[in-house]
Amino acid sequence: MTTRLAYEADLVPILGSTFQPTGFPDLGAATFTRFEDGQDVPALLVESVQSMANRLEATAWDEPGNQPVPAMNGLPWIRVVRDSTGEFLTSSRLEAHRLASPFVHASTVDGKPVFDLIGERLGLAKDTPLNRSAMAAAIAGLDPFCLIHGVFFAHKAWWGQPKFPRALSSVIEAHHVERADSGGRKSDRVRHQISDDTEGTSEGYGSVPFARTEWTAKHIRASFVLDTELLHSYGLPAPTTDLLETIALWEIRSLLSGGLRLRTACDLDLDGDVRARRNSPPLPALDHLTAKITELVPHCADMLGSGEPLTVHWTGKGKKK
């Protein structure tokens, strides 16, 4: 059995030759040295693993509709609404901690705390071993995307604090990079001069020069790895495991098919075909993956239940446990 499915794709800037990478406070651009054939190669992190996880998940979400895209019909998720108005607030697909988000677990459903519901579904109890297969099945019934992208039930009141690592990982790197320094000037066509008795640049007035650093690269590459061994280790029924793998591949193909506008000055396009690595099969077309998901969902009814979202109510008054 193949333990990993690995793919990579070359990317190029759509506008010009430069791009803006991800940046971090007190660090800026994340540069590093890559080693190729014994040579030091200057490299750069364009998009981090954690950011790529968010972008992959986002492919399956309809932002204007506040619901999953049609291709994901029949898959359960948790819909969080504001208790006072019933308006949509967030969901287990949008929150950074997914099912472990406070907006999820601090809500109630039919008057019952979701925190307790999750603990019961996962079988968490004092002096009781964690049953990973049973927990994985329970997670699949709440939101199967948590098994693809990971979830950590870190709250101390959840016995054992179970953690499910992400099965799908991705990163975008640039190799053989060079800085492209430039600048500009924000001009004020009305207030030409700042004096002591006028409001200044801190209030948005005046003309302000600025420096800007972008980058060029010989290669920009997106890499994807799906840990199929991890998904199989949960002991779920074969159709459910197959469904999880197919959803992950659908996200990869959807992300690469839809364009990569990562930031204002980082708009990337696919350059050539997606390449399979580690003896992985070719990445299927999006239509094929969509059809397979639709075909598999009915065979996973025992795991997924009705496939309808569980609507929970958030009051903002949750108590610390």
C-alpha positions in Angstrom: 0.0 0.0 0.0 1.2 3.5 -0.8 1.8 5.3 2.5 1.9 8.8 1.0 0.5 10.5 -2.1 2.9 13.2 -3.2 2.5 15.9 -5.8 4.2 19.1 -6.9 3.5 21.9 -9.3 5.6 24.7 -10.7 4.1 28.2 -10.4 4.9 31.6 -12.0 3.8 35.1 -11.3 1.0 36.3 -13.5 2.0 39.9 -13.3 5.7 40.7 -14.1 8.5 38.7 -12.5 8.3 39.6 -8.8 6.1 38.3 -6.0 5.4 39.1 -2.4 6.0 36.1 0.0 4.4 35.5 3.3 5.8 37.5 6.2 6.0 37.2 9.9 6.2 39.8 12.7 9.7 40.6 13.8 11.0 38.4 11.1 9.8 39.5 7.7 10.3 37.2 4.8 11.2 33.6 5.8 14.5 33.0 4.0 16.5 29.8 4.3 19.3 27.9 2.6 18.4 24.9 0.4 21.0 22.3 -0.6 21.0 21.1 -4.2 23.8 18.8 -5.4 26.1 20.0 -2.6 25.5 23.6 -3.4 23.9 26.2 -1.2 20.8 27.7 -2.8 19.0 30.8 -1.4 15.4 29.9 -0.8 12.2 31.5 0.5 9.0 30.4 2.1 6.2 31.7 -0.1 3.3 30.2 1.8 3.5 28.3 5.1 2.1 24.8 5.8 -0.5 26.3 8.2 -1.6 28.9 5.6 -1.9 26.3 2.9 -4.1 24.2 5.1 -6.5 27.1 5.3 -6.4 27.7 1.6 -7.1 24.0 0.8 -10.0 24.0 3.2 -11.4 27.2 1.6 -11.7 25.5 -1.7 -14.6 23.5 -0.3 -16.4 26.5 1.2 -18.9 28.9 -0.5 -18.1 32.2 1.2 -21.1 34.2 0.0 -23.5 31.4 0.8 -21.9 30.6 4.2 -22.1 26.9 3.4 -20.0 24.1 1.8 -19.7 24.1 -2.0 -22.2 21.7 -3.8 -19.5 19.1 -4.4 -19.4 18.5 -0.6 -23.1 17.9 -0.2 -23.9 15.1 2.3 -20.9 15.7 4.5 -21.7 16.8 8.1 -20.4 20.0 9.6 -21.2 22.3 12.5 -23.0 25.5 11.8 -22.7 28.2 14.5 -25.4 30.8 14.8 -25.7 33.8 17.1 -28.3 32.8 19.7 -30.0 36.1 19.9 -30.6 36.5 16.2 -30.1 33.2 14.5 -27.7 34.8 12.1 -24.7 32.7 10.8 -21.6 33.3 12.8 -19.0 30.7 11.8 -18.6 27.0 11.3 -16.3 24.1 12.1 -15.0 24.5 8.5 -13.9 28.1 9.0 -12.5 28.1 12.6 -8.7 27.6 13.0 -9.3 24.9 15.6 -12.2 23.4 13.8 -14.3 21.3 16.2 -12.1 22.4 19.1 -12.9 26.1 18.5 -14.4 27.9 21.4 -17.2 29.2 19.1 -18.1 25.6 18.6 -17.7 24.0 22.0 -19.0 27.0 23.9 -22.2 26.8 22.0 -25.3 24.8 22.9 -27.6 22.4 20.9 -31.1 21.7 22.3 -29.9 23.3 25.5 -26.9 21.0 25.9 -23.3 22.3 25.9 -21.5 21.3 22.7 -18.4 20.8 24.8 -20.1 17.9 26.6 -21.6 16.6 23.4 -18.1 16.3 21.8 -16.7 14.7 24.9 -19.5 12.1 24.9 -19.2 11.4 21.2 -15.4 10.9 21.5 -15.9 8.6 24.6 -13.7 10.8 26.8 -13.8 9.7 30.4 -11.5 9.7 33.5 -9.2 6.7 33.8 -10.2 5.4 30.3 -7.8 4.8 27.4 -8.4 6.8 24.3 -10.0 4.7 21.5 -8.6 6.3 18.3 -10.8 4.3 15.9 -14.0 5.2 17.8 -12.9 8.8 18.1 -12.1 9.0 14.4 -15.6 7.6 13.6 -17.2 10.2 15.9 -15.2 13.0 14.3 -16.3 11.8 10.9 -19.9 12.1 12.0 -19.4 15.7 13.2 -17.0 17.0 10.5 -14.8 14.7 8.5 -12.6 17.6 7.4 -11.0 17.5 10.8 -9.5 14.1 9.9 -8.0 15.6 6.8 -6.7 18.9 8.3 -6.3 17.9 11.9 -7.9 18.8 15.2 -6.5 19.1 18.8 -9.0 18.8 21.7 -6.6 20.6 24.0 -9.0 21.7 26.7 -8.0 20.2 30.0 -11.6 19.2 30.7 -11.5 16.9 27.7 -9.9 13.8 29.2 -6.7 12.8 27.4 -6.7 15.9 25.2 -6.8 13.7 21.9 -5.0 15.1 18.9 -5.5 14.1 15.3 -2.6 15.4 13.1 -3.3 16.8 9.6 -3.2 14.2 6.9 -2.8 16.7 4.1 0.1 19.0 4.1 1.3 21.6 1.6 3.8 24.3 1.2 5.0 26.8 -1.4 8.7 27.5 -1.7 10.8 29.6 -4.0 14.3 28.5 -4.9 17.3 30.5 -6.3 15.7 33.8 -5.0 16.9 37.4 -5.3 15.5 40.5 -3.6 13.7 43.0 -5.7 13.8 46.3 -3.7 11.6 49.2 -4.8 9.6 51.9 -3.2 6.9 54.5 -3.6 5.3 57.6 -2.2 1.9 58.1 -0.8 1.0 61.6 -1.9 -1.3 64.1 -0.3 -2.6 66.5 -3.0 -4.3 68.8 -0.4 -2.0 69.1 2.6 1.4 69.7 1.1 3.2 70.4 4.3 2.9 69.1 7.9 3.5 71.6 10.7 3.3 71.4 14.5 -0.2 72.8 14.6 -1.7 70.4 12.1 -2.6 66.8 12.1 0.2 64.7 10.5 1.0 61.3 9.1 -0.2 59.4 12.1 -3.7 60.6 11.2 -3.2 59.9 7.5 -2.2 63.3 6.2 0.9 64.3 4.3 3.1 62.6 1.8 5.0 59.5 2.9 7.7 57.7 1.0 8.0 54.0 1.6 10.3 51.1 0.8 9.1 47.8 -0.6 10.8 44.4 -1.0 9.5 41.8 -3.3 11.4 38.8 -4.7 12.2 37.0 -7.9 13.0 33.3 -8.2 14.2 30.7 -10.7 11.6 28.2 -9.4 8.4 28.6 -7.4 7.0 25.2 -6.4 3.9 24.0 -4.5 4.3 20.6 -2.8 1.5 18.5 -1.5 1.6 15.3 0.6 -1.3 13.2 1.7 -0.6 10.7 4.5 -2.8 7.8 3.4 -1.2 5.6 6.1 -2.5 7.9 8.8 -6.0 7.8 7.4 -6.0 4.0 7.1 -4.7 3.8 10.7 -8.1 5.0 12.0 -9.7 1.7 11.0 -12.7 3.4 9.4 -14.8 1.5 6.8 -13.1 1.4 3.4 -15.6 3.7 1.7 -15.1 6.4 4.4 -11.3 6.2 4.1 -11.6 6.4 0.3 -13.9 9.4 0.7 -11.4 11.2 2.9 -8.6 10.6 0.4 -10.7 11.8 -2.5 -11.7 15.0 -0.7 -8.1 15.8 0.0 -7.2 15.2 -3.7 -10.2 17.3 -4.7 -8.9 20.2 -2.6 -5.4 20.0 -4.2 -6.9 20.0 -7.7 -9.4 22.7 -6.9 -6.7 25.0 -5.5 -4.5 24.6 -8.5 -7.3 24.9 -10.9 -8.7 28.1 -9.4 -5.6 30.2 -9.3 -3.4 31.3 -6.5 -4.0 34.9 -5.5 -2.2 34.7 -2.2 -1.8 38.4 -1.7 -2.1 41.7 -3.5 1.3 41.3 -5.0 1.4 37.5 -5.1 -0.8 36.2 -7.9 0.6 32.9 -9.2 -0.4 30.6 -12.0 0.2 26.9 -12.7 3.2 26.4 -15.0 2.8 23.0 -16.7 1.2 19.9 -15.4 1.0 18.6 -11.8 3.7 16.0 -11.2 3.2 12.9 -9.2 6.1 11.8 -6.9 7.0 8.7 -4.8 5.2 6.4 -7.3 1.9 8.2 -6.7 -0.8 7.8 -9.4 -1.5 10.9 -11.5 -3.7 13.6 -9.8 -7.2 13.0 -11.3 -9.1 15.8 -13.0 -11.5 17.9 -10.8 -14.7 16.5 -12.5 -13.6 13.0 -11.9 -12.9 13.7 -8.2 -16.2 15.5 -7.8 -18.1 12.6 -9.3 -16.3 10.1 -7.0 -17.2 12.1 -3.9 -20.8 12.1 -5.0 -20.6 8.4 -5.6 -19.0 7.6 -2.2 -21.1 9.7 0.1 -24.1 7.4 0.1 -21.9 4.4 0.9 -20.7 6.2 4.1 -24.1 6.9 5.6 -23.3 4.8 8.7 -20.4 7.2 9.4 -21.8 10.5 8.1 -25.4 10.2 9.3 -27.8 12.4 7.5 -25.0 14.6 6.2 -26.8 17.7 7.4 -25.1 20.5 9.4 -25.6 20.5 13.1 -26.7 24.0 14.1 -25.5 25.2 17.4 -26.2 28.4 19.3 -23.5 30.7 20.6 -24.4 33.2 23.3 -21.0 34.6 24.1 -21.5 33.7 27.7 -19.8 30.4 28.0 -18.2 29.7 31.4 -14.7 28.4 31.8 -14.5 24.8 32.9 
